[in-house]
Amino acid sequence: MKGVIAQNTGEMPPRIHNLVELEKRANLQASPAQVELMRELARYYIETRYPDEVMGLAYSITHDKAGHVLRETEGLLEWVLSMLP
């Protein structure tokens, strides 16, 4: 998404990790399902300085859930990359 922002504006993208905000700034017009996935992915983003939270998250994710999120994320990535030359 940052690549799309740079491509469309000619400027450096913001130094943020919020995918929903990046999608808005890139003007990608994501579907409601894609926005929900971005929100879900944000819940998994944990700063490495909080190792206790990482372990708690690791125990709460099942193999099936991780596989589902991975497949959905791959689709989201393909969609974003299609916006680049």
C-alpha positions, 0 to 999 in steps of 0.5 A: 500500500505504501508503494501505491501511495508513493506511486500516486503521490510521488511522495514518501508514504507515511511511517505508519502500520495501520493498513486501513489508514494506508488503504484510505491514503492510497485511495484503493477503495477496498471492499468491506471484506478486505477492510475487515481483513485489514482490521484483523491483521492489525490485531496480530501486529504486536511490537517485538518489545512486548514478548508476553503479548506475542506468546498470548497471541500465539496460544490463541491462534489455531492452525486452521485460523492461521491458514485462513488468515494467510490465504486471505492475506495473500489475496489482499496482497495480490490485489494491492500489487495489481495497483502497481505497474 
